[in-house]
């Protein structure tokens, strides 16, 4: 289905200053009738009384007319897709528990990102398109539920471990909050490695505000052992960033080696395979978090509008000493 999807993308509005942040516990969830979830997957694979042409009246974005109806009809009875659908139903069922979680997440979005529209959510089967397991198109957010069946699910055999470990059911809200965070900074420009680090750190910081039910390790996609390794070596790793003048480097290979998902980060050292992936993202989060702690009266939207260098220089970030 990934070859036949079209998601309209809208630009976010201007950023505004806000008031003092409230503790997460003081932000009550929205009422469930304010959470709009459309189960396209259920209708597509289960409601055989409706033709593709009829379904298109409600789900035209997922059933573009340039694809012949015969192809969509074939997909509705494809054995692999039906098995994927059945497996997602076993994990998510009627989606009521997730709808309650969305009510809490959306309440925090309204508080921290008041310029953000309240989206409608659509669930579908993506044929395990894990690169787009959650897609935020502003007015709608698409959830590929077959990407959250559990790391050891047979459908995920052959996938790298660093990908599978982020495919647990509990990662659904993590990835929704990440998608919303990325949408909030999509107009930022980035030239230096520091720009990219701060941008990813802003997304991570946003994630933890929107969904603190999961700890930072889960938001980073780290295992406990990866997290512990970073805590023991943070200072030494940061010293390498500074000594090599990486922060203001423009080498795209650095961005790939230090910020992109993978089995490990690449420093060009013998210990590379021990260094958890996306270490630059981790440092970006540490810098942004340090700045946020020192400026508790600044709204999230105002902070997301800051340039990376100003934020970094005012963050007061100091790495924990390596153990």
C-alpha positions in Angstrom: 0.0 0.0 0.0 3.0 2.3 0.5 3.2 2.9 -3.2 -0.4 4.2 -3.4 -0.5 6.7 -0.5 -0.8 10.5 -0.7 -0.7 12.7 2.3 -1.3 16.4 2.0 1.2 18.4 4.0 0.4 21.8 5.5 2.8 24.3 7.0 2.6 25.2 10.7 1.6 28.7 11.7 3.9 31.3 13.3 5.4 30.5 16.7 4.2 32.5 19.7 5.4 33.1 23.3 3.4 31.5 26.1 3.2 31.4 29.8 4.7 29.2 32.5 4.6 25.5 31.9 2.2 23.5 34.0 3.2 20.2 35.5 2.1 17.3 33.3 -0.3 16.0 36.0 -2.2 19.3 35.8 -3.1 18.9 32.1 -6.3 16.9 32.0 -7.1 14.7 29.0 -9.5 15.7 26.3 -12.9 14.1 26.4 -13.0 11.0 24.2 -15.5 12.6 21.8 -12.7 15.1 20.9 -10.5 12.3 19.7 -11.3 11.5 16.1 -10.0 8.1 15.0 -11.0 6.5 11.7 -10.2 2.7 11.4 -9.5 2.6 7.7 -7.9 -0.8 8.1 -11.0 -2.3 9.7 -13.3 -0.9 7.0 -11.0 -1.8 4.2 -10.4 -5.5 5.1 -13.7 -6.3 7.0 -16.5 -4.4 5.4 -17.0 -6.4 2.3 -20.4 -4.9 1.7 -18.9 -1.7 0.4 -17.1 -1.5 -2.9 -13.8 0.4 -3.3 -15.7 3.2 -5.0 -18.0 3.5 -2.0 -15.0 3.4 0.4 -13.4 6.2 -1.6 -16.2 8.6 -0.5 -14.8 8.5 3.0 -11.1 7.5 2.4 -10.2 9.1 -0.9 -6.7 10.1 0.4 -5.9 6.3 0.8 -7.6 5.2 -2.4 -6.5 7.5 -5.2 -8.5 7.1 -8.4 -5.3 6.8 -10.6 -5.0 3.3 -9.2 -7.5 0.9 -10.7 -10.2 -0.4 -8.3 -9.2 -3.9 -9.3 -5.8 -3.5 -7.6 -7.5 -2.2 -4.4 -10.0 -5.1 -4.5 -7.1 -7.6 -4.9 -5.3 -6.1 -1.8 -8.5 -6.5 0.3 -8.2 -10.3 -0.2 -4.4 -10.6 -0.3 -3.5 -13.4 2.2 -0.4 -11.5 3.6 -2.3 -8.3 4.1 -5.2 -10.1 5.8 -2.7 -11.8 8.1 -1.1 -8.5 9.0 -4.6 -7.1 9.7 -5.5 -10.0 11.9 -2.3 -9.6 13.9 -2.9 -5.9 14.5 -6.4 -6.7 15.7 -5.0 -9.1 18.2 -2.6 -6.4 19.6 -4.9 -3.3 19.3 -8.4 -4.7 19.3 -11.0 -1.9 19.3 -8.3 0.7 19.8 -10.2 2.1 22.9 -7.1 2.0 25.1 -5.1 3.9 22.5 -7.9 6.4 22.1 -7.7 7.2 25.8 -3.9 7.7 25.5 -4.5 10.0 22.5 -6.9 12.0 24.6 -4.1 12.7 27.1 -1.4 13.3 24.4 -3.7 15.7 22.5 -4.4 17.7 25.7 -0.7 18.2 26.1 -0.4 19.2 22.4 -3.1 21.8 22.9 -1.2 23.2 26.0 2.4 23.1 24.7 1.7 23.7 21.0 -1.5 25.8 20.9 -0.9 26.8 17.2 -1.2 23.1 16.3 -4.4 21.9 14.8 -6.1 18.9 16.4 -5.7 16.2 13.8 -7.8 13.2 12.8 -6.1 9.8 13.2 -6.4 7.1 10.6 -5.2 3.5 11.2 -4.1 1.3 8.3 -1.9 -1.6 7.3 1.4 -0.3 5.7 2.9 -3.7 4.8 5.5 -3.1 7.6 6.7 0.2 6.1 8.6 1.1 9.3 10.1 4.2 7.9 6.6 5.7 7.8 5.0 3.9 10.8 3.5 7.3 11.8 3.0 10.1 9.3 1.9 13.5 10.4 0.2 15.6 7.7 -1.0 18.3 10.1 -4.8 17.8 9.8 -4.4 14.1 9.7 -2.0 11.6 11.3 -1.6 8.2 9.8 -0.8 5.1 11.9 0.6 2.0 10.4 -0.4 -0.4 13.1 1.4 -3.4 11.6 4.7 -1.7 12.7 3.9 -2.1 16.4 3.3 -5.9 16.9 6.3 -6.5 19.2 10.0 -6.8 18.5 10.0 -10.6 18.3 7.0 -10.9 16.0 7.6 -13.3 13.1 6.8 -10.7 10.6 9.9 -8.8 11.7 12.4 -11.6 11.2 15.3 -10.3 9.2 15.0 -6.7 10.3 18.0 -5.2 12.1 17.7 -5.3 15.9 18.0 -1.5 16.2 14.8 -1.2 14.1 12.9 -4.1 15.7 13.4 -2.8 19.2 11.3 0.3 18.3 8.4 -1.8 17.0 6.8 -2.6 20.4 3.1 -1.7 20.9 4.2 0.9 23.6 6.2 2.7 20.9 3.0 3.9 19.1 2.5 6.9 21.3 6.3 7.6 21.3 6.3 7.7 17.5 3.1 9.8 17.4 4.7 12.4 19.8 7.9 12.3 17.7 6.0 12.9 14.5 4.2 15.9 16.1 7.6 17.2 17.3 9.1 16.9 13.8 6.1 18.8 12.3 6.6 21.6 14.9 10.2 22.3 13.6 9.8 21.5 9.9 10.5 25.0 8.9 13.9 25.2 10.7 17.0 25.4 8.5 20.2 23.5 9.3 23.7 24.1 8.0 26.0 22.8 10.7 26.0 19.6 12.6 25.0 21.6 15.7 21.9 22.8 13.9 20.8 19.2 13.2 21.7 18.1 16.7 19.6 20.9 18.3 16.7 20.2 15.9 16.6 16.5 16.9 17.1 17.5 20.5 14.0 19.8 20.2 12.0 16.9 18.9 13.1 14.7 21.7 12.3 17.3 24.3 8.9 17.8 22.7 8.3 14.0 22.8 9.0 13.8 26.5 6.5 16.7 27.2 3.8 15.1 25.1 4.3 11.5 26.3 6.2 11.4 29.6 4.7 8.0 30.3 7.7 6.6 28.5 11.2 7.4 29.7 13.9 9.0 27.6 15.5 5.7 26.8 12.2 4.6 25.1 12.0 7.9 23.2 15.6 7.4 22.0 15.0 3.8 21.2 17.9 2.7 23.4 18.1 -0.6 25.3 19.0 -0.3 29.1 22.6 -1.4 28.3 23.0 1.3 25.6 21.7 3.9 28.0 24.1 2.8 30.7 27.0 2.9 28.3 26.3 6.5 27.4 26.0 7.5 31.0 29.5 6.0 31.7 31.1 7.6 28.7 29.2 10.9 28.1 32.1 13.2 29.0 34.6 11.4 26.9 32.3 11.3 23.9 31.5 15.0 24.2 35.2 15.9 24.4 35.6 14.2 21.0 32.9 16.4 19.5 34.8 19.5 20.8 38.3 18.4 20.0 37.4 17.5 16.4 35.4 20.8 16.0 32.4 18.8 14.8 29.7 21.1 16.1 30.2 23.7 13.3 31.2 21.1 10.6 29.1 20.8 7.4 30.2 17.3 6.4 27.1 15.4 5.6 28.8 12.1 6.5 29.1 13.3 10.0 25.3 13.8 10.1 24.8 10.3 8.8 27.4 8.8 11.2 26.2 10.6 14.4 22.5 11.3 13.9 20.9 8.7 11.7 19.5 5.4 12.9 21.8 2.5 12.7 23.4 -0.2 14.8 26.0 2.2 16.3 27.5 5.7 15.9 30.6 6.1 13.8 33.5 8.0 15.4 36.2 6.3 13.4 37.4 4.6 16.6 38.1 1.0 17.6 35.2 1.3 20.1 32.7 2.4 17.5 30.5 -0.7 17.8 30.1 0.0 21.5 28.7 3.5 20.9 24.9 3.6 20.7 23.4 5.0 17.5 22.3 8.6 17.1 24.7 9.9 19.7 24.4 13.4 18.2 20.7 13.2 18.9 21.3 12.3 22.5 23.6 15.3 22.9 21.1 17.6 21.2 18.5 16.5 23.7 20.9 17.1 26.6 21.6 20.6 25.4 17.9 21.4 24.8 16.9 19.9 28.2 19.6 21.9 30.0 18.3 25.1 28.3 14.7 24.3 29.2 15.6 23.7 32.8 17.3 27.0 33.0 14.3 28.9 31.4 11.2 27.4 32.9 9.0 30.4 32.0 9.7 30.1 28.2 7.0 28.3 26.2 7.8 25.3 24.1 6.9 27.1 20.9 9.2 30.0 21.8 12.1 27.7 22.4 11.5 25.8 19.2 11.8 29.1 17.3 15.3 29.8 18.7 18.4 29.4 16.6 20.7 26.6 17.5 23.8 28.5 18.4 22.0 30.9 20.7 20.3 28.0 22.5 23.5 26.1 22.8 25.6 29.0 24.1 22.9 29.8 26.7 22.2 26.2 27.7 24.8 25.7 30.4 25.2 22.1 29.3 28.0 20.3 31.0 28.3 16.5 30.4 28.4 14.2 33.3 31.9 13.0 34.1 32.7 9.6 32.5 32.7 6.8 35.0 
